[in-house]
Amino acid sequence: MAGAKPGVHALQLKPVEVPEDLKAGNKFIKWEDDSTVGVAVTLRVDEEGQILYWTDQNGETECLDITVIRDTRTGKYARLPKDKLKEMVQFGPPDVPVENKTVTVVYGPDMVNISFINFVSNSEGVAKVWTDALLQIATNVLALNASPMQNLQKVYAKLIVKDLTKEGKLPVKNVVRLFSASKEERKRVEAALAACGLPTGKNDSINVEKFSFEDFISIVRKVCPRPELDKVFAEVGTKKPYLTMEQVVDFLNKWALRSRTSPWSRL
């Protein structure tokens, strides 16, 4: 178009922001397509907005990776339970239609192979807040392109909310099971736990409040060492725990792009 001025359109990427209502949690009645009864649960989202998890009255917790959520629906777009189940999941004011109080979460590995899970709240307002906020978190561009460290945060978040004891503690065997597949690996995990000042016994439990993400990362580094990367940081990063942008570019130009005989070609 004549007279048009060239412009630069930049997409502003914003980190995930989890509303306080989702972190604190709300009461819902959960049901699925094959359910015969509704289950009373407390639904929450973790601090980083990575997992959706719910706890029933028996203290059993299940969770769902938010990045596999494809859609969230309420009102006329929500799924409706069959007649008998519809009576069982009634929650809140009876004059408000069930679909208006329902949050339907559509999830799956892609847009074709999908499943549904439904949560009935006690009000239309609560359902609307959860439907909008969950979809916003699930479609966040930064979250969908997470870094390795963010993926480790997700593993940590699942670990500290699932399969806890009645006292809300994390069984040591859950940590060992996560990292080990053999007796030798189990010994490494136990040694890593001991190095962090944490219990190591098979029947011991860890106070979740004292098991920080830093402790988790320390265990990861001890169980899954990467000496070749340590060498890069030692030689290119002048022994600092990070690389500047200039150092990364220098590394790529001088080492990574060399011939296959380069010691760095095996990275």
C-alpha positions as CSV (number, residue, x, y, z in Angstrom):
1,M,0.0,0.0,0.0
2,A,1.4,3.4,-1.0
3,G,2.6,5.6,1.8
4,A,2.6,2.7,4.3
5,K,5.4,2.7,6.8
6,P,7.2,-0.5,7.7
7,G,6.7,-1.6,11.2
8,V,8.0,-4.2,13.6
9,H,5.5,-6.4,15.3
10,A,6.8,-8.1,18.3
11,L,5.0,-10.7,20.3
12,Q,5.3,-10.0,23.9
13,L,5.7,-13.2,25.8
14,K,4.4,-13.1,29.4
15,P,5.1,-15.8,32.0
16,V,2.3,-17.8,33.5
17,E,0.3,-16.0,36.2
18,V,-1.8,-18.3,38.4
19,P,-4.8,-16.6,40.0
20,E,-4.9,-16.9,43.8
21,D,-8.3,-18.7,43.6
22,L,-6.7,-21.5,41.5
23,K,-3.8,-21.9,43.9
24,A,-6.0,-21.9,47.0
25,G,-8.5,-24.3,45.4
26,N,-12.2,-24.8,45.2
27,K,-14.6,-27.6,46.0
28,F,-16.0,-29.5,43.0
29,I,-17.8,-32.7,42.1
30,K,-15.7,-34.7,39.6
31,W,-17.1,-37.0,37.0
32,E,-16.0,-38.6,33.8
33,D,-17.9,-40.2,30.8
34,D,-17.6,-43.7,32.4
35,S,-18.4,-42.6,35.9
36,T,-21.4,-44.0,37.8
37,V,-21.0,-41.6,40.8
38,G,-19.6,-38.2,41.3
39,V,-16.6,-37.7,43.6
40,A,-16.2,-34.7,45.9
41,V,-12.7,-33.2,45.3
42,T,-10.7,-30.0,46.0
43,L,-9.2,-28.8,42.7
44,R,-6.0,-26.7,42.6
45,V,-3.2,-25.5,40.3
46,D,0.4,-25.5,41.5
47,E,2.3,-22.2,42.1
48,E,4.0,-22.4,38.7
49,G,0.9,-23.2,36.7
50,Q,2.2,-26.5,35.5
51,I,-0.2,-29.1,36.9
52,L,-3.9,-29.3,37.7
53,Y,-4.5,-31.6,40.6
54,W,-7.4,-32.7,42.7
55,T,-7.7,-34.4,46.1
56,D,-10.6,-36.5,47.2
57,Q,-12.0,-37.0,50.7
58,N,-9.7,-39.9,51.3
59,G,-6.7,-37.8,50.6
60,E,-5.9,-39.5,47.3
61,T,-4.5,-37.0,44.8
62,E,-4.5,-37.2,41.0
63,C,-2.9,-34.6,38.6
64,L,-2.9,-33.6,35.0
65,D,-0.2,-31.9,33.0
66,I,-1.7,-28.5,32.0
67,T,0.2,-28.5,28.7
68,V,-1.9,-31.4,27.5
69,I,-5.1,-29.4,28.0
70,R,-6.6,-28.6,24.6
71,D,-9.8,-26.7,25.7
72,T,-11.9,-25.8,28.7
73,R,-15.7,-25.4,28.4
74,T,-18.6,-24.3,30.5
75,G,-22.3,-23.4,29.9
76,K,-23.9,-24.8,26.8
77,Y,-20.5,-26.1,25.6
78,A,-19.8,-28.3,28.7
79,R,-20.5,-32.0,28.7
80,L,-23.7,-33.1,30.5
81,P,-23.9,-36.3,32.7
82,K,-26.6,-38.9,32.1
83,D,-29.8,-38.5,34.0
84,K,-29.0,-40.6,37.1
85,L,-25.5,-39.2,37.4
86,K,-26.9,-35.7,36.8
87,E,-28.8,-36.0,40.0
88,M,-25.7,-37.1,41.9
89,V,-23.5,-34.3,40.8
90,Q,-25.9,-31.5,41.7
91,F,-23.9,-29.0,43.7
92,G,-24.9,-25.5,44.8
93,P,-28.1,-23.6,43.9
94,P,-30.6,-26.1,42.3
95,D,-32.1,-23.3,40.1
96,V,-28.8,-22.9,38.2
97,P,-28.4,-25.5,35.3
98,V,-25.6,-28.0,35.9
99,E,-23.9,-27.1,32.7
100,N,-23.5,-23.5,33.9
101,K,-21.6,-24.7,37.0
102,T,-19.5,-27.3,35.1
103,V,-15.9,-27.0,34.0
104,T,-15.2,-29.5,31.2
105,V,-11.4,-30.1,30.7
106,V,-10.5,-31.4,27.2
107,Y,-7.1,-33.0,27.2
108,G,-4.9,-35.3,25.1
109,P,-1.6,-35.7,23.2
110,D,-3.1,-33.8,20.3
111,M,-6.4,-32.2,19.1
112,V,-7.7,-35.6,17.8
113,N,-7.0,-38.1,20.5
114,I,-8.8,-36.3,23.4
115,S,-10.5,-37.2,26.6
116,F,-12.8,-35.3,28.9
117,I,-12.9,-34.7,32.7
118,N,-15.6,-32.7,34.3
119,F,-15.8,-30.7,37.5
120,V,-19.1,-29.3,38.8
121,S,-18.8,-26.3,41.1
122,N,-21.3,-24.7,43.5
123,S,-21.7,-21.5,41.4
124,E,-21.7,-20.2,37.8
125,G,-19.1,-17.6,38.7
126,V,-16.6,-20.2,40.0
127,A,-16.9,-22.3,36.9
128,K,-16.3,-19.2,34.7
129,V,-13.2,-18.2,36.6
130,W,-11.7,-21.7,36.3
131,T,-12.6,-22.2,32.7
132,D,-11.1,-18.9,31.6
133,A,-8.0,-19.1,33.8
134,L,-7.1,-22.7,32.9
135,L,-7.3,-22.1,29.2
136,Q,-5.2,-19.0,29.5
137,I,-2.5,-21.0,31.4
138,A,-2.7,-24.0,29.0
139,T,-2.2,-21.8,25.9
140,N,0.7,-19.7,27.3
141,V,3.4,-19.7,24.7
142,L,6.3,-19.7,27.2
143,A,4.7,-22.7,29.1
144,L,4.3,-24.6,25.8
145,N,8.0,-24.1,25.0
146,A,9.3,-24.8,28.5
147,S,13.0,-25.0,29.3
148,P,14.6,-28.2,30.7
149,M,14.6,-26.6,34.1
150,Q,10.9,-25.8,33.9
151,N,10.2,-29.4,32.9
152,L,12.2,-30.5,36.0
153,Q,10.0,-28.1,38.1
154,K,7.0,-29.9,36.7
155,V,8.4,-33.3,37.8
156,Y,9.1,-31.8,41.2
157,A,5.6,-30.4,41.5
158,K,4.0,-33.8,40.7
159,L,6.2,-35.5,43.2
160,I,5.3,-33.3,46.1
161,V,1.5,-33.4,45.6
162,K,0.9,-37.1,44.6
163,D,0.9,-40.2,46.9
164,L,1.7,-38.4,50.1
165,T,1.1,-40.0,53.5
166,K,-1.9,-39.1,55.6
167,E,0.3,-36.6,57.4
168,G,1.1,-34.9,54.1
169,K,4.7,-36.2,54.0
170,L,6.6,-37.6,51.0
171,P,7.6,-41.3,51.3
172,V,11.3,-41.8,50.5
173,K,10.4,-44.8,48.4
174,N,8.6,-42.4,46.0
175,V,11.8,-40.4,45.4
176,V,13.9,-43.6,45.0
177,R,11.3,-45.1,42.5
178,L,11.4,-41.9,40.4
179,F,15.2,-41.9,39.9
180,S,16.2,-45.5,40.0
181,A,15.6,-48.7,38.1
182,S,18.3,-50.9,39.7
183,K,19.9,-51.6,43.0
184,E,23.0,-49.6,42.0
185,E,21.0,-46.5,41.1
186,R,19.0,-46.9,44.3
187,K,22.2,-46.6,46.3
188,R,23.1,-43.4,44.4
189,V,19.7,-41.9,45.1
190,E,20.0,-42.7,48.8
191,A,23.5,-41.2,48.9
192,A,22.1,-38.0,47.3
193,L,19.3,-37.8,49.8
194,A,21.8,-38.2,52.6
195,A,24.0,-35.4,51.1
196,C,20.9,-33.1,51.3
197,G,20.3,-34.0,54.9
198,L,17.1,-35.9,54.1
199,P,15.9,-39.3,55.4
200,T,17.0,-42.3,53.4
201,G,15.2,-45.3,55.0
202,K,12.8,-47.3,52.9
203,N,9.9,-46.6,55.4
204,D,11.0,-43.0,56.1
205,S,9.1,-39.9,54.9
206,I,10.2,-36.5,54.0
207,N,8.6,-33.3,55.3
208,V,7.5,-31.6,52.0
209,E,8.2,-28.2,53.4
210,K,11.8,-29.1,53.9
211,F,12.2,-30.7,50.5
212,S,12.9,-27.7,48.3
213,F,13.3,-27.6,44.5
214,E,17.0,-27.0,45.2
215,D,17.2,-30.3,47.0
216,F,15.5,-32.0,44.1
217,I,18.0,-30.5,41.6
218,S,20.9,-31.5,43.8
219,I,19.6,-35.1,43.6
220,V,19.2,-34.9,39.9
221,R,22.8,-33.7,39.4
222,K,24.2,-36.5,41.6
223,V,22.1,-39.2,40.1
224,C,22.4,-38.0,36.5
225,P,25.9,-36.4,36.2
226,R,26.9,-34.6,33.0
227,P,30.7,-34.3,33.2
228,E,30.9,-33.2,29.5
229,L,28.7,-30.2,30.2
230,D,30.7,-29.4,33.3
231,K,33.8,-29.3,31.1
232,V,32.1,-26.8,28.8
233,F,31.3,-24.5,31.7
234,A,34.8,-25.0,33.2
235,E,36.7,-24.2,29.9
236,V,34.3,-21.8,28.1
237,G,32.5,-20.3,31.1
238,T,35.6,-19.5,33.1
239,K,34.3,-21.8,35.9
240,K,31.2,-19.8,36.5
241,P,27.8,-21.6,36.8
242,Y,26.5,-19.9,33.7
243,L,27.4,-18.8,30.2
244,T,26.9,-15.3,28.8
245,M,25.4,-14.9,25.3
246,E,28.8,-14.0,23.9
247,Q,30.3,-17.2,25.4
248,V,27.6,-19.3,23.9
249,V,28.2,-17.8,20.5
250,D,31.9,-18.3,20.9
251,F,31.4,-21.9,21.9
252,L,29.2,-22.6,18.9
253,N,31.6,-21.0,16.4
254,K,34.8,-22.4,17.8
255,W,33.9,-25.8,19.1
256,A,30.4,-27.1,18.3
257,L,30.6,-26.4,14.5
258,R,34.0,-28.1,14.1
259,S,34.5,-31.4,12.5
260,R,33.4,-34.7,14.0
261,T,36.8,-35.2,15.5
262,S,36.1,-32.3,17.9
263,P,35.8,-33.5,21.5
264,W,32.6,-31.4,21.7
265,S,30.9,-33.3,18.8
266,R,29.8,-36.0,21.3
267,L,27.7,-33.5,23.3
